[in-house]
Amino acid sequence: MGANVRNVGGTLYVAKRQTVRELNDVAVLIWRTIESGATVSEIVDVVTSEYSVSEEEAERDTIDFLSSLEQDGLVVASDNG
């Protein structure tokens, strides 16, 4: 993905160019799932299995988070799902 990922004191930071993000627990789970090459549907499944949220809420929040990462140039969307 071309981003630098650092774990500092248990907090995961993702940086690319001048953009730095501190990720909460759900965002860390999503980021790690992205790194494994998962589709959006697979990410939603992982989020719903780890947290007490509906599939609809997990999908909405996942898509919002991925969109913000894409806008910051931290990920690139593909047509794989």
ABEGO torsion letter per residue (X at the ends): XGBBBBBBGGBBBBBBEABBBBBBAAAAAAAAAAAAGBBAAAAAAAAAAABBBBAAAAAAAAAAAAAAAAAAGABBBBAAX
